[in-house]
Structures are given as C-alpha cells and as structure tokens.
Amino acid sequence: MDITGNLANQRSIVVSILANAPSFSIGNNQYAVVGEPFPVIKGTDFQRDPQGHVVVSPTTGLPLQNGTQVDFGRSSPEWIFTPQVTMSYKFMQLNVVGEYRTGFVSYFSSGTTYLFTGSSELSVQNGRQRFIYPNSVINTGTAAAPVYVPNTSISTNDGSWNFWVNSTQNTTNSPYITSGAYWKIREASLSFNLNQFIKNTKYIKGLRLSLTGRNLFIWVPKTNWWGDPDTSAPTGSQSSNSGTITSINSIPSQRIFGAKLDITL
C-alpha cells in the first residue's frame, strides 16, 4: 500500500486599490479589501449581543437585522490537502484520491429559494409552527445602554411563510453563509489486470478492466445546510470570482461513474 499527499497553503493579500479606496466590490457579495485576503465575503447579519447571541424583537420574536455590513471572511480556501492511497492485491489495484479544504466561507444565495419553495430541511425543523429562535436574547434596556436577557418565552409570530420568506431570515445574508470546509472522495478507481486469464488465447495479448468514480462522497460541517461549496455560480451577473458562491443558476454537483476495457492485440 502506498500513501502520498499534497498540502497547500494559499495566501494572498490586497496591497492597494486604485484611487486609494479601502475596498472594492467585485460582485455577488465579494470584495477586495486592503490588508485582507482576496476575496472576502461581506453582507448583512443579525443584531447580536457581545456573546454572539441573536437579538430578537420583544413583540414579534423575529431576529433584528444589523444595518452595518459584516466581513464574514475569505471565500477562497486557505488550506488544501489531497491524500492519495493505492492498494494492490493479486490482479486488482485500488486507487483513492481524497481532498480536504478549510479556512474559508461559502455563500449559498440559493438558500433563500430553497426556503421559498419549502424544499430545505431547515424550513421544517419546527414543523412550520411558531418557535423560540434558538440561542436568542431580548434587549430590555435601550439602544444606547442595552441589557440582554435570554429569550425563553417570545416565539416567532409565524413558523411558516411569514418567517422563512417575509422576515429578516430571508433578507439577511448570514443564514446562508457557512464554513466552506469539506472532506471529499474526489476520485476512486478499481482496475483488474486480466492477463492471467488470457494466457492461452491466440489473438489477445493484454486485457485490463477499470472502474472509476468521481465526487463519490462529501462530508461538510453540521452548520452547512445548503450543499457542496464547489457548486459555484456560472458566468454572468451571478458569477463567482472565488468558486464558493452558489446561486439558483448553479449546476448541481454530479457523481460520475465510468468503465474502461483495454484490449491489447
């Protein structure tokens, strides 16, 4: 058995932007920001207390939106690890190539559509009934002098359409921005050297059968409700400059299988 691998650390820094601008939008919530990796994702978030709990309205129970744009982090992987394992036994050989990416975030703008259609698992977590927003707090003080207390009694005013589609849950970016980390079985192949079975044949000198598969399995963090970070938006107005922006125009991930028969005469 042979085990090999490659480890890459991708580093970039925006040194300057024309006209000494501190940042520049390159579309689809991606920005070039002086002093930060290229590119980063910015967008809207909920109001939060110093511990990161979401602040909800004391009357509707809905999350309150922060009007200030938030920097969520880089949208290109910082670390890429690609292990490869090759095993042989008699006339068979198995080759598996994996891939691990981490250190970046992905923006699934398609998430709002999944909620709009009710096709996301997230939209049925509470049976589409009213619920207390998880880990939320209420400000019992003022805007200038906030006092945050855990929310244990104020449920959302709706658990169906009006929450998932018509509230800040839909118009805020942060619910659709998640860690882009994943483990993948990028490719696997199983080959059979069948020469020993054709020793007595007159016309065939070599025979090999190969079975292959690509994108066979993927594992993502539990916070990723949305899908494969590699499923980037296509070219056009919704295009991605980093490969980790997904829209409803994106082509779904594909699991590909193949077979090959080599005959030497």
C-alpha positions as CSV (number, residue, x, y, z in Angstrom):
1,M,0.0,0.0,0.0
2,D,1.3,3.4,-0.9
3,I,0.1,6.6,0.8
4,T,1.0,10.0,-0.6
5,G,-0.4,13.5,-0.3
6,N,-0.1,17.2,-1.1
7,L,-0.6,20.0,1.3
8,A,-1.1,23.6,0.0
9,N,-1.4,26.8,1.9
10,Q,-2.9,29.6,-0.2
11,R,-2.1,33.1,0.9
12,S,-2.9,36.4,-0.7
13,I,-3.2,40.0,0.5
14,V,-4.7,43.0,-1.2
15,V,-1.9,45.7,-1.1
16,S,-3.7,48.6,-2.7
17,I,-6.7,49.6,-4.8
18,L,-7.0,52.2,-7.4
19,A,-7.6,55.8,-6.0
20,N,-6.6,54.5,-2.6
21,A,-10.0,53.1,-1.9
22,P,-10.1,50.8,1.2
23,S,-12.3,48.2,-0.6
24,F,-13.9,47.4,-3.9
25,S,-16.9,45.3,-4.8
26,I,-16.3,42.6,-7.4
27,G,-19.9,41.4,-7.3
28,N,-22.1,38.8,-5.6
29,N,-21.1,40.0,-2.1
30,Q,-17.4,39.6,-2.8
31,Y,-14.9,42.3,-2.1
32,A,-11.3,43.2,-2.4
33,V,-10.3,44.8,0.9
34,V,-6.9,46.4,1.5
35,G,-5.0,44.3,4.1
36,E,-7.1,41.2,3.8
37,P,-7.0,38.0,1.6
38,F,-8.6,38.2,-1.8
39,P,-11.6,38.0,-2.0
40,V,-13.7,38.3,1.2
41,I,-17.4,38.0,1.6
42,K,-19.4,40.8,3.1
43,G,-23.1,41.1,3.9
44,T,-25.8,41.7,6.4
45,D,-26.1,39.9,9.8
46,F,-28.5,39.9,12.7
47,Q,-28.0,42.1,15.7
48,R,-26.1,40.2,18.3
49,D,-25.0,40.6,21.9
50,P,-21.3,40.6,22.9
51,Q,-21.5,36.7,23.2
52,G,-22.9,36.4,19.6
53,H,-26.5,35.5,20.5
54,V,-29.1,36.8,18.1
55,V,-31.2,39.7,19.3
56,V,-34.9,39.3,18.6
57,S,-37.9,41.7,18.7
58,P,-39.7,41.5,22.1
59,T,-43.0,41.7,20.2
60,T,-42.6,39.5,17.1
61,G,-39.8,37.2,18.3
62,L,-38.2,37.8,14.9
63,P,-34.4,38.4,14.6
64,L,-33.4,42.0,14.2
65,Q,-31.1,42.9,11.4
66,N,-27.8,44.8,11.8
67,G,-27.7,47.7,9.4
68,T,-23.9,47.6,9.2
69,Q,-22.2,45.4,6.7
70,V,-20.2,42.5,8.2
71,D,-17.0,40.9,7.0
72,F,-17.5,37.1,7.1
73,G,-14.1,36.1,5.9
74,R,-12.2,34.9,2.9
75,S,-14.0,32.9,0.2
76,S,-11.0,31.0,-1.1
77,P,-9.6,28.0,0.7
78,E,-6.6,28.7,3.0
79,W,-5.6,25.0,3.2
80,I,-6.0,22.2,0.7
81,F,-4.9,18.7,1.5
82,T,-5.1,15.9,-1.1
83,P,-4.2,12.4,0.2
84,Q,-3.9,9.5,-2.2
85,V,-4.0,5.8,-1.3
86,T,-3.0,3.0,-3.7
87,M,-3.5,-0.7,-2.7
88,S,-2.8,-3.8,-4.8
89,Y,-3.8,-7.4,-4.2
90,K,-3.1,-10.1,-6.8
91,F,-4.5,-8.8,-10.1
92,M,-6.5,-5.9,-8.5
93,Q,-5.5,-2.3,-7.8
94,L,-7.5,0.3,-5.9
95,N,-6.6,4.0,-6.1
96,V,-8.5,6.6,-4.0
97,V,-7.9,10.4,-4.1
98,G,-9.4,12.5,-1.3
99,E,-9.5,16.2,-0.7
100,Y,-9.9,18.4,2.4
101,R,-10.4,22.2,2.2
102,T,-10.7,24.6,5.1
103,G,-10.2,28.1,6.2
104,F,-12.9,29.8,4.1
105,V,-16.6,30.5,3.9
106,S,-19.2,29.9,1.2
107,Y,-22.2,32.0,0.4
108,F,-25.3,29.9,-0.7
109,S,-27.6,32.7,-2.1
110,S,-29.7,29.8,-3.4
111,G,-30.7,29.1,0.2
112,T,-33.5,31.7,0.1
113,T,-35.0,29.9,-2.9
114,Y,-34.9,26.6,-1.0
115,L,-36.8,28.2,1.8
116,F,-39.2,30.0,-0.5
117,T,-40.2,26.6,-2.1
118,G,-40.1,24.8,1.3
119,S,-37.6,22.3,-0.1
120,S,-35.0,23.0,2.5
121,E,-34.8,20.7,5.6
122,L,-34.2,23.8,7.6
123,S,-37.7,25.1,6.9
124,V,-39.4,22.1,8.6
125,Q,-37.2,21.9,11.7
126,N,-40.1,23.2,13.8
127,G,-42.9,21.6,11.9
128,R,-43.6,25.0,10.4
129,Q,-45.0,26.1,13.7
130,R,-44.1,29.1,15.8
131,F,-40.9,28.7,17.8
132,I,-38.4,30.5,20.0
133,Y,-35.5,31.5,17.9
134,P,-32.5,29.3,19.1
135,N,-30.0,31.0,21.4
136,S,-31.7,34.3,21.1
137,V,-31.8,37.2,23.5
138,I,-34.0,40.3,24.1
139,N,-32.8,43.8,24.8
140,T,-34.6,45.0,27.9
141,G,-32.6,48.2,28.0
142,T,-32.2,50.9,25.4
143,A,-30.2,51.1,22.2
144,A,-27.6,53.2,23.9
145,A,-27.5,51.1,27.0
146,P,-28.6,47.6,26.1
147,V,-29.4,44.9,28.7
148,Y,-29.6,41.5,27.1
149,V,-31.6,38.6,28.7
150,P,-32.1,35.1,27.3
151,N,-35.3,34.7,25.3
152,T,-37.3,32.0,26.9
153,S,-40.9,33.0,26.1
154,I,-41.2,35.1,23.0
155,S,-41.8,32.9,20.0
156,T,-41.8,34.0,16.3
157,N,-45.1,35.4,15.1
158,D,-45.1,32.7,12.4
159,G,-43.3,29.5,11.7
160,S,-44.1,29.1,8.1
161,W,-44.2,31.5,5.1
162,N,-44.0,34.8,7.0
163,F,-40.9,33.7,8.9
164,W,-38.9,31.8,6.2
165,V,-39.8,34.2,3.3
166,N,-41.2,37.5,4.6
167,S,-38.9,38.2,7.6
168,T,-35.2,39.1,8.2
169,Q,-34.5,35.4,8.0
170,N,-34.8,35.8,4.2
171,T,-33.3,39.2,3.7
172,T,-30.2,38.7,5.9
173,N,-27.1,37.2,4.3
174,S,-25.6,35.5,7.4
175,P,-28.0,32.4,7.5
176,Y,-26.7,31.5,4.0
177,I,-23.0,32.0,4.8
178,T,-21.3,29.0,6.3
179,S,-18.0,27.3,6.6
180,G,-16.8,26.1,3.2
181,A,-14.8,23.2,4.7
182,Y,-15.3,19.7,3.5
183,W,-13.8,16.3,3.0
184,K,-14.4,14.6,-0.3
185,I,-13.6,11.4,-2.1
186,R,-12.6,13.2,-5.2
187,E,-11.9,10.1,-7.3
188,A,-11.6,6.3,-6.9
189,S,-10.6,3.7,-9.5
190,L,-10.6,-0.1,-9.3
191,S,-8.6,-1.9,-12.0
192,F,-8.3,-5.5,-12.9
193,N,-5.3,-6.9,-14.7
194,L,-6.9,-9.9,-16.5
195,N,-3.8,-11.1,-18.4
196,Q,-3.6,-14.3,-16.4
197,F,-7.0,-15.3,-17.8
198,I,-6.0,-14.9,-21.5
199,K,-2.7,-16.8,-21.5
200,N,-4.0,-19.4,-23.9
201,T,-5.7,-17.1,-26.3
202,K,-4.1,-16.6,-29.7
203,Y,-5.1,-13.0,-30.6
204,I,-5.3,-11.1,-27.3
205,K,-2.1,-10.2,-25.6
206,G,-3.4,-7.9,-22.8
207,L,-6.7,-7.3,-21.0
208,R,-7.5,-4.7,-18.3
209,L,-10.8,-3.6,-16.9
210,S,-11.0,-0.3,-15.0
211,L,-14.0,1.1,-13.0
212,T,-13.9,4.8,-12.0
213,G,-16.0,7.2,-10.0
214,R,-15.7,10.9,-9.3
215,N,-17.2,13.1,-6.5
216,L,-18.3,9.9,-4.7
217,F,-18.8,11.3,-1.2
218,I,-18.7,14.6,0.6
219,W,-18.7,15.5,4.4
220,V,-19.5,19.0,5.5
221,P,-19.9,20.7,8.9
222,K,-23.4,20.5,10.5
223,T,-23.7,24.2,10.0
224,N,-23.8,23.7,6.3
225,W,-27.5,23.1,5.4
226,W,-27.1,24.0,1.8
227,G,-24.8,21.8,-0.2
228,D,-21.4,21.5,-2.0
229,P,-19.2,24.5,-1.8
230,D,-17.7,23.6,-5.1
231,T,-21.0,24.2,-6.8
232,S,-20.2,27.7,-7.9
233,A,-22.4,30.2,-9.8
234,P,-21.9,30.2,-13.6
235,T,-20.7,33.2,-15.6
236,G,-22.8,36.3,-15.9
237,S,-24.4,38.6,-13.4
238,Q,-24.4,35.9,-10.7
239,S,-20.8,34.8,-11.4
240,S,-18.4,33.8,-8.7
241,N,-14.8,35.1,-8.6
242,S,-13.8,32.5,-6.0
243,G,-15.7,29.4,-6.7
244,T,-17.6,29.4,-3.4
245,I,-20.7,31.4,-4.3
246,T,-23.8,29.4,-5.2
247,S,-26.9,30.7,-6.8
248,I,-30.1,29.1,-8.2
249,N,-28.4,29.2,-11.6
250,S,-25.7,26.8,-10.4
251,I,-25.3,23.4,-11.9
252,P,-25.8,20.7,-9.2
253,S,-22.9,18.6,-8.1
254,Q,-22.5,15.4,-10.2
255,R,-21.4,12.0,-9.2
256,I,-19.8,10.4,-12.3
257,F,-19.2,6.7,-12.9
258,G,-17.2,5.1,-15.8
259,A,-15.8,1.9,-17.0
260,K,-13.0,1.2,-19.4
261,L,-11.8,-2.0,-21.1
262,D,-8.3,-2.1,-22.6
263,I,-7.6,-4.8,-25.1
264,T,-4.1,-5.3,-26.5
265,L,-3.9,-7.3,-29.7
